[in-house]
C-alpha cells in the first residue's frame, strides 16, 4: 500500500542511515526504520539505564527494513523479539531538502500496559508525515525487562521510561538532519504511552526535552493514599523472581542476585507477567507522585496539552482482564471483581462503588448485563478516563491560557471496522484504542471494505487536528480550551458534528466521586 520510489541517506550520531522514499496521500515521504538510539541493553546492561549508542567508524544502518520488537510479556508469537530493541523509526516529508524551515516533530509512545507494544506494524507514520511534520516512533523496554527494580544504580527501576528520555535526547541531537525542529517536539501516545507522558511531565530528568504533549486515554494517576507499588514491594517481587530462577538472595547482596539474573536467558522473564505494570515512585526518575508534584509545583509547567478519552474506555480493557465478564455475572461476582481491581489500585470502597455505579446497594436487583456495564464504566473511570481528565484539568487551572493551551476531547464515533470487531454501541461502545485507526490513517490504507467514506474523511480530519496542534499549539480555532472561566469544555470528537462541545460532561463521575479518590 506504500509505493517505493527511491533510496535516501541521512547522517546521524548512530551512523549513516539508508532509507526509502515512499508515497502517502500523494506526498513523497522519506522513511527510515530501525535506527538505534541506545546501546543494546544486554548482558551487564540488562535492567540498567540506557546508554547512548556508540556508532562504529563509517557505520551504515539499513533503514529499509523493520527490526526487533522488545520482549513482550506475555509472549507475542507473531513478533520478532529481542533485548536488542532500542530503536526508532522516522518519517519526514521529502520536501525538507527544498526548505530552510524546520518542521514540527511528533514522537510516539505506544500503548500496551507497559507489558506489550511495538513500533513495527500498525504505526506507520507516512500518512501523518504527509501533513508536513516529522514523525518518530520509539521502542522502549517492557514488563520486567523495563521495570524490574533491584534497589541499586544498576537496576534503578523505570528503565523503560529512561529509554523514552534517551530517545528524546537522540531526537534533539539528530532530528535537524531529517528536517525537524528540535525546539518543537510533541510527545504523543495512547494508553500506557499516555501514562508514560504523564510521568515525563513530572519527572525532573525529562525537563526541557519536549514542548507539547498529546495524551490519548490515561495518566499515571492513582489513589492519593498509597502508591500502586511501593519500593519495598517492588524489591520483594524482584527477589521472588530471582529465587524462582535459582538466583540466591540469601546473602542479601543485590549485586549477586542481579548479576545472576543478567545471565538468565532473556525469554525466561516472559513468565513473570503482571496484569498491570506501573511506574515506580520514590525513584530518581519519579521522586514524587503526580499529586505531590503538582502540589509542590515540581512539574513541567511550560507545555501545551491535548488530552482525550474514548466514551467507553473500560469495556475492552475489563473484558480482556477479567475472564468472569465472558459469562453471566451476579452481584457477588461484581463485588469480587471490584476487590480484584483494588488489589492493584487500592483505596476503593466497595459500597461507595456500588452506590456510584449501580445507584443502589440492593444485592438482588441487577441483571448480568447491568452489572457488566456498571463494571465497564467503573473500570474505565479508574484505569483511564478520570485520571487523564483530572490531571489535564489540574494542569489547566494553574496555567495562563494565553501562553499555554490545554484542550480535551471525548471520542464518540466508531468506524465500520470497529463495529465489525465487536466495538458497537450495544455491547462495548467506543472502545479503548478506537482512536488509533483515525490518528494513524489506518482507516485510509486498510481494505476499503472495512471503512466507510465517512471513516476515511474523519481520519484525515483527526490527523489534521493532531498535526496542527504539533505545529502551533492549537488544533483548530473553534476548539475551546478545557477550562475557561471555571467552565469545563470538552470537544465531542465525531464527524457528524465537528463543532459540538460538551460542557462539564464528567461532573457526575470524575469531578465528584473520583476527585475524592485522587485528591489533588
SEROBA-745655 format. One record per residue (C-alpha): residue number from 1; residue in three letters; chain; x, y, z. Coordinates in nm, 2 decimals, m for minus. Example, Ala and Ser with C-alpha at 12.3 -4.5 7.8 and 13.67 -1.06 7.14 Angstrom:
[pt 1 Ala A [1.23 m0.45 0.78]]
[pt 2 Ser A [1.37 m0.11 0.71]]
***
This chain:
[pt 1 Unk A [0.00 0.00 0.00]]
[pt 2 Unk A [0.31 0.23 0.01]]
[pt 3 Unk A [0.47 0.27 m0.33]]
[pt 4 Unk A [0.85 0.26 m0.32]]
[pt 5 Unk A [1.02 0.53 m0.51]]
[pt 6 Unk A [1.40 0.57 m0.43]]
[pt 7 Unk A [1.67 0.55 m0.17]]
[pt 8 Unk A [1.78 0.83 0.06]]
[pt 9 Unk A [2.06 0.87 0.31]]
[pt 10 Unk A [2.09 1.08 0.63]]
[pt 11 Unk A [2.40 1.12 0.86]]
[pt 12 Unk A [2.33 1.08 1.23]]
[pt 13 Unk A [2.53 1.01 1.55]]
[pt 14 Unk A [2.43 0.64 1.51]]
[pt 15 Unk A [2.58 0.62 1.16]]
[pt 16 Unk A [2.46 0.69 0.81]]
[pt 17 Unk A [2.10 0.57 0.78]]
[pt 18 Unk A [1.98 0.45 0.44]]
[pt 19 Unk A [1.61 0.48 0.40]]
[pt 20 Unk A [1.34 0.47 0.13]]
[pt 21 Unk A [1.12 0.73 m0.03]]
[pt 22 Unk A [0.75 0.62 m0.03]]
[pt 23 Unk A [0.42 0.78 m0.13]]
[pt 24 Unk A [0.13 0.86 0.10]]
[pt 25 Unk A [m0.17 1.08 0.03]]
[pt 26 Unk A [0.00 1.19 m0.29]]
[pt 27 Unk A [0.30 1.31 m0.10]]
[pt 28 Unk A [0.66 1.18 m0.11]]
[pt 29 Unk A [0.78 1.07 0.23]]
[pt 30 Unk A [1.13 0.96 0.34]]
[pt 31 Unk A [1.11 0.66 0.57]]
[pt 32 Unk A [1.39 0.54 0.80]]
[pt 33 Unk A [1.34 0.23 1.01]]
[pt 34 Unk A [1.52 0.06 1.29]]
[pt 35 Unk A [1.77 0.33 1.39]]
[pt 36 Unk A [1.95 0.25 1.72]]
[pt 37 Unk A [1.93 0.53 1.98]]
[pt 38 Unk A [2.09 0.34 2.27]]
[pt 39 Unk A [2.33 0.06 2.32]]
[pt 40 Unk A [2.16 m0.28 2.33]]
[pt 41 Unk A [2.06 m0.34 2.69]]
[pt 42 Unk A [2.21 m0.69 2.71]]
[pt 43 Unk A [2.45 m0.86 2.94]]
[pt 44 Unk A [2.56 m0.63 3.22]]
[pt 45 Unk A [2.32 m0.36 3.08]]
[pt 46 Unk A [2.01 m0.56 3.14]]
[pt 47 Unk A [1.78 m0.37 3.39]]
[pt 48 Unk A [2.01 m0.07 3.36]]
[pt 49 Unk A [1.96 0.28 3.23]]
[pt 50 Unk A [2.01 0.31 2.85]]
[pt 51 Unk A [2.35 0.42 2.73]]
[pt 52 Unk A [2.39 0.64 2.43]]
[pt 53 Unk A [2.45 0.44 2.11]]
[pt 54 Unk A [2.82 0.43 2.01]]
[pt 55 Unk A [2.85 0.41 1.63]]
[pt 56 Unk A [3.14 0.24 1.47]]
[pt 57 Unk A [3.35 0.44 1.24]]
[pt 58 Unk A [3.18 0.49 0.90]]
[pt 59 Unk A [2.89 0.28 1.03]]
[pt 60 Unk A [2.59 0.23 0.79]]
[pt 61 Unk A [2.24 0.15 0.91]]
[pt 62 Unk A [1.99 m0.03 0.68]]
[pt 63 Unk A [1.68 0.17 0.75]]
[pt 64 Unk A [1.48 0.00 0.48]]
[pt 65 Unk A [1.36 m0.30 0.69]]
[pt 66 Unk A [1.18 m0.34 1.03]]
[pt 67 Unk A [1.38 m0.46 1.33]]
[pt 68 Unk A [1.32 m0.63 1.66]]
[pt 69 Unk A [1.04 m0.56 1.89]]
[pt 70 Unk A [1.12 m0.55 2.26]]
[pt 71 Unk A [1.03 m0.87 2.46]]
[pt 72 Unk A [0.65 m0.88 2.52]]
[pt 73 Unk A [0.50 m1.01 2.85]]
[pt 74 Unk A [0.32 m1.24 2.79]]
[pt 75 Unk A [0.49 m1.36 2.47]]
[pt 76 Unk A [0.35 m1.25 2.13]]
[pt 77 Unk A [0.45 m1.52 1.89]]
[pt 78 Unk A [0.38 m1.30 1.59]]
[pt 79 Unk A [0.66 m1.06 1.67]]
[pt 80 Unk A [1.04 m1.09 1.62]]
[pt 81 Unk A [1.15 m1.01 1.98]]
[pt 82 Unk A [1.49 m0.94 2.13]]
[pt 83 Unk A [1.65 m0.74 2.41]]
[pt 84 Unk A [1.84 m0.56 2.13]]
[pt 85 Unk A [1.53 m0.35 2.05]]
[pt 86 Unk A [1.61 0.01 2.14]]
[pt 87 Unk A [1.55 0.16 1.80]]
[pt 88 Unk A [1.32 0.42 1.65]]
[pt 89 Unk A [1.16 0.49 1.31]]
[pt 90 Unk A [1.14 0.83 1.14]]
[pt 91 Unk A [0.92 0.96 0.86]]
[pt 92 Unk A [0.98 1.30 0.71]]
[pt 93 Unk A [0.83 1.49 0.41]]
[pt 94 Unk A [1.06 1.46 0.11]]
[pt 95 Unk A [1.04 1.84 0.07]]
[pt 96 Unk A [1.27 1.91 0.36]]
[pt 97 Unk A [1.57 1.93 0.12]]
[pt 98 Unk A [1.40 2.22 m0.05]]
[pt 99 Unk A [1.31 2.43 0.25]]
[pt 100 Unk A [1.51 2.61 0.53]]
[pt 101 Unk A [1.21 2.60 0.76]]
[pt 102 Unk A [1.25 2.31 1.01]]
[pt 103 Unk A [0.93 2.11 1.07]]
[pt 104 Unk A [0.74 2.02 1.39]]
[pt 105 Unk A [0.83 1.68 1.53]]
[pt 106 Unk A [0.59 1.43 1.68]]
[pt 107 Unk A [0.74 1.14 1.89]]
[pt 108 Unk A [0.51 0.85 1.95]]
[pt 109 Unk A [0.50 0.62 2.26]]
[pt 110 Unk A [0.29 0.31 2.21]]
[pt 111 Unk A [0.04 0.16 2.45]]
[pt 112 Unk A [0.02 m0.19 2.58]]
[pt 113 Unk A [0.01 m0.17 2.96]]
[pt 114 Unk A [0.39 m0.13 2.98]]
[pt 115 Unk A [0.38 m0.51 2.90]]
[pt 116 Unk A [0.34 m0.50 2.52]]
[pt 117 Unk A [0.37 m0.29 2.22]]
[pt 118 Unk A [0.60 m0.22 1.92]]
[pt 119 Unk A [0.68 0.04 1.66]]
[pt 120 Unk A [0.67 m0.22 1.38]]
[pt 121 Unk A [0.32 m0.28 1.24]]
[pt 122 Unk A [0.02 m0.05 1.28]]
[pt 123 Unk A [0.22 0.27 1.35]]
[pt 124 Unk A [0.33 0.36 1.00]]
[pt 125 Unk A [0.39 0.74 1.01]]
[pt 126 Unk A [0.38 0.81 0.64]]
[pt 127 Unk A [0.03 0.95 0.64]]
[pt 128 Unk A [0.08 1.17 0.94]]
[pt 129 Unk A [0.41 1.29 0.79]]
[pt 130 Unk A [0.22 1.39 0.48]]
[pt 131 Unk A [0.07 1.68 0.69]]
[pt 132 Unk A [0.42 1.84 0.68]]
[pt 133 Unk A [0.55 1.71 1.02]]
[pt 134 Unk A [0.83 1.48 1.11]]
[pt 135 Unk A [0.71 1.16 1.28]]
[pt 136 Unk A [0.92 0.95 1.52]]
[pt 137 Unk A [0.81 0.62 1.68]]
[pt 138 Unk A [1.02 0.47 1.97]]
[pt 139 Unk A [1.06 0.12 2.11]]
[pt 140 Unk A [1.11 0.10 2.48]]
[pt 141 Unk A [1.16 m0.19 2.72]]
[pt 142 Unk A [0.85 m0.36 2.87]]
[pt 143 Unk A [0.75 m0.58 3.16]]
[pt 144 Unk A [1.03 m0.70 3.39]]
[pt 145 Unk A [1.29 m0.61 3.12]]
[pt 146 Unk A [1.18 m0.24 3.16]]
[pt 147 Unk A [1.05 m0.21 3.51]]
[pt 148 Unk A [1.23 m0.46 3.74]]
[pt 149 Unk A [1.36 m0.28 4.05]]
[pt 150 Unk A [1.69 m0.41 4.20]]
[pt 151 Unk A [1.75 m0.14 4.47]]
[pt 152 Unk A [2.08 m0.01 4.33]]
[pt 153 Unk A [2.22 0.20 4.04]]
[pt 154 Unk A [2.24 m0.10 3.81]]
[pt 155 Unk A [1.87 m0.17 3.83]]
[pt 156 Unk A [1.70 0.16 3.93]]
[pt 157 Unk A [1.36 0.07 3.80]]
[pt 158 Unk A [1.16 0.25 3.54]]
[pt 159 Unk A [1.43 0.19 3.28]]
[pt 160 Unk A [1.15 0.17 3.01]]
[pt 161 Unk A [1.08 0.53 3.09]]
[pt 162 Unk A [1.46 0.61 3.09]]
[pt 163 Unk A [1.46 0.46 2.74]]
[pt 164 Unk A [1.20 0.72 2.63]]
[pt 165 Unk A [1.41 1.00 2.77]]
[pt 166 Unk A [1.72 0.87 2.59]]
[pt 167 Unk A [1.52 0.86 2.26]]
[pt 168 Unk A [1.41 1.22 2.32]]
[pt 169 Unk A [1.78 1.32 2.37]]
[pt 170 Unk A [1.88 1.14 2.05]]
[pt 171 Unk A [1.60 1.31 1.86]]
[pt 172 Unk A [1.70 1.65 1.99]]
[pt 173 Unk A [2.06 1.59 1.87]]
[pt 174 Unk A [1.98 1.44 1.53]]
[pt 175 Unk A [1.63 1.54 1.41]]
[pt 176 Unk A [1.77 1.85 1.24]]
[pt 177 Unk A [1.93 1.62 0.98]]
[pt 178 Unk A [1.58 1.49 0.90]]
[pt 179 Unk A [1.44 1.84 0.86]]
[pt 180 Unk A [1.29 1.85 1.21]]
[pt 181 Unk A [1.28 2.13 1.47]]
[pt 182 Unk A [1.43 2.02 1.80]]
[pt 183 Unk A [1.26 2.31 1.97]]
[pt 184 Unk A [0.92 2.20 1.86]]
[pt 185 Unk A [0.87 1.84 1.98]]
[pt 186 Unk A [0.53 1.70 2.07]]
[pt 187 Unk A [0.53 1.37 2.25]]
[pt 188 Unk A [0.21 1.18 2.18]]
[pt 189 Unk A [0.09 0.84 2.30]]
[pt 190 Unk A [m0.20 0.62 2.38]]
[pt 191 Unk A [m0.29 0.42 2.69]]
[pt 192 Unk A [0.04 0.32 2.85]]
[pt 193 Unk A [0.20 0.57 2.62]]
[pt 194 Unk A [m0.02 0.84 2.75]]
[pt 195 Unk A [0.05 0.73 3.11]]
[pt 196 Unk A [0.42 0.75 3.03]]
[pt 197 Unk A [0.38 1.10 2.91]]
[pt 198 Unk A [0.22 1.20 3.24]]
[pt 199 Unk A [0.53 1.05 3.41]]
[pt 200 Unk A [0.76 1.25 3.18]]
[pt 201 Unk A [0.57 1.57 3.27]]
[pt 202 Unk A [0.65 1.53 3.64]]
[pt 203 Unk A [1.00 1.37 3.60]]
[pt 204 Unk A [1.30 1.60 3.67]]
[pt 205 Unk A [1.51 1.41 3.42]]
[pt 206 Unk A [1.28 1.49 3.13]]
[pt 207 Unk A [1.25 1.87 3.18]]
[pt 208 Unk A [1.31 2.07 2.86]]
[pt 209 Unk A [1.31 1.77 2.62]]
[pt 210 Unk A [0.97 1.85 2.47]]
[pt 211 Unk A [0.72 2.14 2.43]]
[pt 212 Unk A [0.38 1.98 2.37]]
[pt 213 Unk A [0.20 1.66 2.45]]
[pt 214 Unk A [m0.10 1.47 2.32]]
[pt 215 Unk A [m0.23 1.22 2.58]]
[pt 216 Unk A [m0.47 0.97 2.44]]
[pt 217 Unk A [m0.65 0.78 2.71]]
[pt 218 Unk A [m0.50 0.80 3.05]]
[pt 219 Unk A [m0.25 0.93 3.30]]
[pt 220 Unk A [m0.04 0.77 3.57]]
[pt 221 Unk A [m0.27 0.90 3.85]]
[pt 222 Unk A [m0.36 0.67 4.14]]
[pt 223 Unk A [m0.52 0.67 4.48]]
[pt 224 Unk A [m0.37 0.96 4.68]]
[pt 225 Unk A [m0.33 0.75 5.00]]
[pt 226 Unk A [m0.09 0.49 4.87]]
[pt 227 Unk A [0.14 0.40 4.57]]
[pt 228 Unk A [0.02 0.13 4.34]]
[pt 229 Unk A [0.35 m0.05 4.41]]
[pt 230 Unk A [0.60 0.06 4.68]]
[pt 231 Unk A [0.97 0.04 4.67]]
[pt 232 Unk A [0.97 m0.25 4.93]]
[pt 233 Unk A [0.70 m0.44 4.74]]
[pt 234 Unk A [0.89 m0.40 4.41]]
[pt 235 Unk A [1.21 m0.52 4.56]]
[pt 236 Unk A [1.03 m0.82 4.72]]
[pt 237 Unk A [0.88 m0.91 4.38]]
[pt 238 Unk A [1.22 m0.89 4.22]]
[pt 239 Unk A [1.39 m1.12 4.48]]
[pt 240 Unk A [1.10 m1.36 4.44]]
[pt 241 Unk A [1.17 m1.37 4.07]]
[pt 242 Unk A [1.54 m1.43 4.14]]
[pt 243 Unk A [1.46 m1.72 4.37]]
[pt 244 Unk A [1.23 m1.87 4.12]]
[pt 245 Unk A [1.51 m1.86 3.86]]
[pt 246 Unk A [1.75 m2.01 4.11]]
[pt 247 Unk A [1.94 m1.69 4.18]]
[pt 248 Unk A [2.02 m1.69 4.55]]
[pt 249 Unk A [1.92 m1.39 4.75]]
[pt 250 Unk A [2.01 m1.53 5.09]]
[pt 251 Unk A [2.31 m1.31 5.15]]
[pt 252 Unk A [2.10 m1.00 5.09]]
[pt 253 Unk A [2.36 m0.89 4.83]]
[pt 254 Unk A [2.18 m0.72 4.54]]
[pt 255 Unk A [2.49 m0.74 4.33]]
[pt 256 Unk A [2.49 m1.12 4.34]]
[pt 257 Unk A [2.13 m1.20 4.25]]
[pt 258 Unk A [2.12 m0.92 3.99]]
[pt 259 Unk A [2.43 m1.05 3.83]]
[pt 260 Unk A [2.28 m1.39 3.83]]
[pt 261 Unk A [1.96 m1.26 3.67]]
[pt 262 Unk A [2.16 m1.10 3.40]]
[pt 263 Unk A [2.29 m1.44 3.30]]
[pt 264 Unk A [1.94 m1.60 3.27]]
[pt 265 Unk A [1.82 m1.65 2.91]]
[pt 266 Unk A [1.61 m1.34 2.82]]
[pt 267 Unk A [1.30 m1.54 2.73]]
[pt 268 Unk A [1.27 m1.66 3.09]]
[pt 269 Unk A [1.14 m1.33 3.21]]
[pt 270 Unk A [0.83 m1.36 2.99]]
[pt 271 Unk A [0.70 m1.60 3.25]]
[pt 272 Unk A [0.67 m1.32 3.50]]
[pt 273 Unk A [0.38 m1.11 3.37]]
[pt 274 Unk A [0.15 m0.88 3.56]]
[pt 275 Unk A [m0.19 m0.77 3.46]]
[pt 276 Unk A [m0.08 m0.42 3.54]]
[pt 277 Unk A [0.27 m0.27 3.53]]
[pt 278 Unk A [0.31 0.07 3.68]]
[pt 279 Unk A [0.60 0.32 3.70]]
[pt 280 Unk A [0.77 0.31 4.04]]
[pt 281 Unk A [0.77 0.63 4.25]]
[pt 282 Unk A [1.03 0.73 4.51]]
[pt 283 Unk A [1.30 0.68 4.25]]
[pt 284 Unk A [1.53 0.92 4.06]]
[pt 285 Unk A [1.30 0.92 3.76]]
[pt 286 Unk A [0.98 0.97 3.96]]
[pt 287 Unk A [1.07 1.11 4.30]]
[pt 288 Unk A [0.70 1.22 4.35]]
[pt 289 Unk A [0.35 1.11 4.26]]
[pt 290 Unk A [0.16 1.34 4.02]]
[pt 291 Unk A [m0.04 1.48 4.30]]
[pt 292 Unk A [0.27 1.55 4.51]]
[pt 293 Unk A [0.45 1.71 4.21]]
[pt 294 Unk A [0.16 1.93 4.13]]
[pt 295 Unk A [0.11 2.03 4.50]]
[pt 296 Unk A [0.48 2.12 4.52]]
[pt 297 Unk A [0.49 2.28 4.17]]
[pt 298 Unk A [0.76 2.03 4.07]]
[pt 299 Unk A [0.65 1.96 3.72]]
[pt 300 Unk A [0.69 2.09 3.37]]
[pt 301 Unk A [0.48 2.40 3.36]]
[pt 302 Unk A [0.58 2.51 3.01]]
[pt 303 Unk A [0.37 2.28 2.79]]
[pt 304 Unk A [0.07 2.28 2.56]]
[pt 305 Unk A [m0.15 1.98 2.63]]
[pt 306 Unk A [m0.41 1.80 2.42]]
[pt 307 Unk A [m0.57 1.52 2.62]]
[pt 308 Unk A [m0.87 1.29 2.55]]
[pt 309 Unk A [m1.06 0.97 2.61]]
[pt 310 Unk A [m1.29 0.74 2.43]]
[pt 311 Unk A [m1.65 0.72 2.55]]
[pt 312 Unk A [m1.63 0.36 2.67]]
[pt 313 Unk A [m1.27 0.31 2.78]]
[pt 314 Unk A [m1.34 0.03 3.03]]
[pt 315 Unk A [m1.53 m0.22 2.82]]
[pt 316 Unk A [m1.25 m0.38 2.62]]
[pt 317 Unk A [m0.99 m0.35 2.90]]
[pt 318 Unk A [m1.22 m0.51 3.16]]
[pt 319 Unk A [m1.33 m0.78 2.92]]
[pt 320 Unk A [m0.97 m0.87 2.84]]
[pt 321 Unk A [m0.85 m0.86 3.20]]
[pt 322 Unk A [m1.14 m1.02 3.39]]
[pt 323 Unk A [m1.25 m1.35 3.25]]
[pt 324 Unk A [m1.56 m1.37 3.46]]
[pt 325 Unk A [m1.71 m1.10 3.23]]
[pt 326 Unk A [m1.72 m1.35 2.95]]
[pt 327 Unk A [m2.02 m1.51 3.12]]
[pt 328 Unk A [m2.33 m1.40 3.31]]
[pt 329 Unk A [m2.23 m1.24 3.64]]
[pt 330 Unk A [m2.41 m1.18 3.97]]
[pt 331 Unk A [m2.38 m0.91 4.23]]
[pt 332 Unk A [m2.14 m1.13 4.43]]
[pt 333 Unk A [m1.91 m1.16 4.13]]
[pt 334 Unk A [m1.93 m0.78 4.07]]
[pt 335 Unk A [m1.81 m0.73 4.43]]
[pt 336 Unk A [m1.53 m0.98 4.38]]
[pt 337 Unk A [m1.42 m0.80 4.06]]
[pt 338 Unk A [m1.40 m0.47 4.24]]
[pt 339 Unk A [m1.20 m0.64 4.51]]
[pt 340 Unk A [m0.95 m0.77 4.25]]
[pt 341 Unk A [m0.92 m0.42 4.10]]
[pt 342 Unk A [m0.85 m0.29 4.45]]
[pt 343 Unk A [m0.55 m0.53 4.49]]
[pt 344 Unk A [m0.37 m0.32 4.22]]
[pt 345 Unk A [m0.53 0.02 4.27]]
[pt 346 Unk A [m0.60 0.04 4.64]]
[pt 347 Unk A [m0.83 0.27 4.84]]
[pt 348 Unk A [m1.16 0.16 4.67]]
[pt 349 Unk A [m1.46 0.13 4.90]]
[pt 350 Unk A [m1.70 m0.13 4.77]]
[pt 351 Unk A [m2.02 0.02 4.90]]
[pt 352 Unk A [m1.93 0.36 4.75]]
[pt 353 Unk A [m1.85 0.20 4.42]]
[pt 354 Unk A [m2.19 0.02 4.42]]
[pt 355 Unk A [m2.37 0.33 4.51]]
[pt 356 Unk A [m2.20 0.53 4.23]]
[pt 357 Unk A [m2.22 0.27 3.95]]
[pt 358 Unk A [m2.52 0.06 4.05]]
[pt 359 Unk A [m2.71 0.35 4.20]]
[pt 360 Unk A [m2.82 0.14 4.50]]
[pt 361 Unk A [m2.70 m0.13 4.73]]
[pt 362 Unk A [m2.96 m0.40 4.65]]
[pt 363 Unk A [m2.78 m0.73 4.61]]
[pt 364 Unk A [m3.06 m0.90 4.42]]
[pt 365 Unk A [m3.20 m0.65 4.18]]
[pt 366 Unk A [m2.95 m0.63 3.90]]
[pt 367 Unk A [m2.93 m0.82 3.57]]
[pt 368 Unk A [m2.60 m0.96 3.45]]
[pt 369 Unk A [m2.59 m0.70 3.17]]
[pt 370 Unk A [m2.65 m0.42 3.42]]
[pt 371 Unk A [m2.36 m0.55 3.63]]
[pt 372 Unk A [m2.13 m0.59 3.34]]
[pt 373 Unk A [m2.20 m0.24 3.20]]
[pt 374 Unk A [m2.15 m0.10 3.55]]
[pt 375 Unk A [m1.82 m0.27 3.59]]
[pt 376 Unk A [m1.71 m0.14 3.25]]
[pt 377 Unk A [m1.80 0.21 3.35]]
[pt 378 Unk A [m1.62 0.18 3.68]]
[pt 379 Unk A [m1.30 0.03 3.54]]
[pt 380 Unk A [m1.29 0.28 3.25]]
[pt 381 Unk A [m1.31 0.57 3.50]]
[pt 382 Unk A [m1.05 0.41 3.73]]
[pt 383 Unk A [m0.80 0.30 3.47]]
[pt 384 Unk A [m0.82 0.56 3.20]]
[pt 385 Unk A [m1.08 0.84 3.19]]
[pt 386 Unk A [m1.08 1.02 3.52]]
[pt 387 Unk A [m0.71 1.02 3.58]]
[pt 388 Unk A [m0.64 1.17 3.24]]
[pt 389 Unk A [m0.92 1.42 3.27]]
[pt 390 Unk A [m0.83 1.53 3.63]]
[pt 391 Unk A [m0.46 1.57 3.55]]
[pt 392 Unk A [m0.54 1.78 3.24]]
[pt 393 Unk A [m0.79 1.99 3.44]]
[pt 394 Unk A [m0.54 2.05 3.73]]
[pt 395 Unk A [m0.27 2.15 3.48]]
[pt 396 Unk A [m0.51 2.39 3.31]]
[pt 397 Unk A [m0.61 2.55 3.64]]
[pt 398 Unk A [m0.25 2.67 3.70]]
[pt 399 Unk A [m0.17 2.80 3.35]]
[pt 400 Unk A [m0.21 3.13 3.18]]
[pt 401 Unk A [m0.43 3.01 2.90]]
[pt 402 Unk A [m0.30 3.28 2.67]]
[pt 403 Unk A [0.05 3.13 2.70]]
[pt 404 Unk A [m0.01 2.76 2.72]]
[pt 405 Unk A [m0.31 2.58 2.58]]
[pt 406 Unk A [m0.49 2.28 2.74]]
[pt 407 Unk A [m0.76 2.10 2.53]]
[pt 408 Unk A [m0.96 1.79 2.58]]
[pt 409 Unk A [m1.18 1.56 2.36]]
[pt 410 Unk A [m1.41 1.27 2.40]]
[pt 411 Unk A [m1.43 1.04 2.10]]
[pt 412 Unk A [m1.79 0.94 2.04]]
[pt 413 Unk A [m1.77 0.78 1.69]]
[pt 414 Unk A [m1.70 0.43 1.57]]
[pt 415 Unk A [m1.57 0.31 1.24]]
[pt 416 Unk A [m1.73 0.03 1.04]]
[pt 417 Unk A [m1.42 m0.18 1.12]]
[pt 418 Unk A [m1.45 m0.12 1.49]]
[pt 419 Unk A [m1.82 m0.23 1.49]]
[pt 420 Unk A [m1.72 m0.54 1.29]]
[pt 421 Unk A [m1.46 m0.62 1.56]]
[pt 422 Unk A [m1.72 m0.60 1.83]]
[pt 423 Unk A [m1.70 m0.24 1.95]]
[pt 424 Unk A [m2.06 m0.15 1.88]]
[pt 425 Unk A [m2.30 0.07 2.07]]
[pt 426 Unk A [m2.50 m0.23 2.21]]
[pt 427 Unk A [m2.20 m0.41 2.36]]
[pt 428 Unk A [m1.86 m0.25 2.40]]
[pt 429 Unk A [m1.93 0.11 2.28]]
[pt 430 Unk A [m1.64 0.33 2.18]]
[pt 431 Unk A [m1.37 0.10 2.29]]
[pt 432 Unk A [m1.03 0.17 2.43]]
[pt 433 Unk A [m0.80 0.21 2.13]]
[pt 434 Unk A [m1.07 0.33 1.90]]
[pt 435 Unk A [m0.88 0.65 1.84]]
[pt 436 Unk A [m0.57 0.48 1.69]]
[pt 437 Unk A [m0.70 0.40 1.34]]
[pt 438 Unk A [m0.81 0.76 1.29]]
[pt 439 Unk A [m0.48 0.92 1.43]]
[pt 440 Unk A [m0.26 0.69 1.22]]
[pt 441 Unk A [m0.46 0.68 0.90]]
[pt 442 Unk A [m0.53 0.30 0.92]]
[pt 443 Unk A [m0.88 0.38 0.80]]
[pt 444 Unk A [m0.73 0.51 0.48]]
[pt 445 Unk A [m0.49 0.23 0.38]]
[pt 446 Unk A [m0.68 m0.08 0.52]]
[pt 447 Unk A [m0.91 m0.27 0.30]]
[pt 448 Unk A [m1.17 m0.01 0.17]]
[pt 449 Unk A [m1.45 m0.25 0.25]]
[pt 450 Unk A [m1.35 m0.22 0.62]]
[pt 451 Unk A [m1.43 0.15 0.63]]
[pt 452 Unk A [m1.69 0.39 0.51]]
[pt 453 Unk A [m1.61 0.71 0.32]]
[pt 454 Unk A [m1.70 0.90 0.64]]
[pt 455 Unk A [m1.45 0.69 0.84]]
[pt 456 Unk A [m1.18 0.79 0.59]]
[pt 457 Unk A [m1.27 1.16 0.59]]
[pt 458 Unk A [m1.28 1.16 0.97]]
[pt 459 Unk A [m0.93 1.00 0.99]]
[pt 460 Unk A [m0.80 1.28 0.76]]
[pt 461 Unk A [m0.97 1.54 0.99]]
[pt 462 Unk A [m0.82 1.39 1.31]]
[pt 463 Unk A [m0.47 1.38 1.16]]
[pt 464 Unk A [m0.51 1.74 1.06]]
[pt 465 Unk A [m0.61 1.84 1.42]]
[pt 466 Unk A [m0.32 1.64 1.57]]
[pt 467 Unk A [m0.06 1.78 1.34]]
[pt 468 Unk A [m0.20 2.14 1.37]]
[pt 469 Unk A [m0.15 2.11 1.74]]
[pt 470 Unk A [0.21 1.99 1.70]]
[pt 471 Unk A [0.28 2.29 1.48]]
[pt 472 Unk A [0.11 2.57 1.66]]
[pt 473 Unk A [m0.02 2.45 2.00]]
[pt 474 Unk A [m0.38 2.48 1.87]]
[pt 475 Unk A [m0.58 2.20 1.70]]
[pt 476 Unk A [m0.82 2.45 1.54]]
[pt 477 Unk A [m0.97 2.79 1.62]]
[pt 478 Unk A [m1.31 2.65 1.72]]
[pt 479 Unk A [m1.19 2.41 1.99]]
[pt 480 Unk A [m1.23 2.59 2.32]]
[pt 481 Unk A [m0.97 2.53 2.60]]
[pt 482 Unk A [m1.05 2.28 2.87]]
[pt 483 Unk A [m1.10 2.53 3.15]]
[pt 484 Unk A [m1.24 2.88 3.06]]
[pt 485 Unk A [m1.40 3.10 3.33]]
[pt 486 Unk A [m1.42 2.79 3.55]]
[pt 487 Unk A [m1.64 2.61 3.30]]
[pt 488 Unk A [m1.52 2.28 3.15]]
[pt 489 Unk A [m1.53 2.25 2.77]]
[pt 490 Unk A [m1.46 1.91 2.61]]
[pt 491 Unk A [m1.47 1.86 2.23]]
[pt 492 Unk A [m1.71 1.59 2.11]]
[pt 493 Unk A [m1.48 1.42 1.86]]
[pt 494 Unk A [m1.73 1.30 1.60]]
[pt 495 Unk A [m1.75 1.36 1.22]]
[pt 496 Unk A [m2.13 1.40 1.24]]
[pt 497 Unk A [m2.09 1.73 1.42]]
[pt 498 Unk A [m1.73 1.87 1.42]]
[pt 499 Unk A [m1.82 2.19 1.62]]
[pt 500 Unk A [m2.01 2.02 1.91]]
[pt 501 Unk A [m1.87 2.10 2.26]]
[pt 502 Unk A [m1.96 1.91 2.58]]
[pt 503 Unk A [m2.00 2.13 2.89]]
[pt 504 Unk A [m1.90 1.96 3.22]]
[pt 505 Unk A [m1.97 1.61 3.08]]
[pt 506 Unk A [m1.77 1.43 3.36]]
[pt 507 Unk A [m1.93 1.62 3.65]]
[pt 508 Unk A [m2.12 1.33 3.79]]
[pt 509 Unk A [m1.83 1.09 3.80]]
[pt 510 Unk A [m1.47 1.23 3.76]]
[pt 511 Unk A [m1.55 1.57 3.92]]
[pt 512 Unk A [m1.73 1.42 4.22]]
[pt 513 Unk A [m1.67 1.05 4.30]]
[pt 514 Unk A [m1.32 1.02 4.16]]
[pt 515 Unk A [m1.19 1.36 4.28]]
[pt 516 Unk A [m1.24 1.23 4.63]]
[pt 517 Unk A [m1.03 0.93 4.54]]
[pt 518 Unk A [m0.74 1.10 4.37]]
[pt 519 Unk A [m0.74 1.42 4.59]]
[pt 520 Unk A [m0.52 1.67 4.42]]
***
